[in-house]
Amino acid sequence: MRDAWVTLSVGVTTTQSHKRKRTGQMKKVRFWGLDVHAETIAVAVAEAEGEVRSLGIVPNREESVCKLVKKLGPAEQLRAC
């Protein structure tokens, strides 16, 4: 059994998020889903326009998830589900 856990935080409070939406600073929100298994994580992304696509499978390792988050774009524009 693995004893390492990954904690993801976007770092934007609800109030900050609403301010950005009103001022137009938040242009594109991406929703990403993770199907977590012991050794791997299947990843999918849904764009704000409605397109949903699989991004493939990454190893279930902290560095893999961190790399994925950086690849998806600014953290304040990501929503995990």
Summary of the structure (lengths in Angstrom):
residues: 81
radius of gyration: 13.9
end to end distance: 24.2
largest distance: 46.2
contacts: 171
relative contact order: 0.25
helix: 30%
strand: 32%
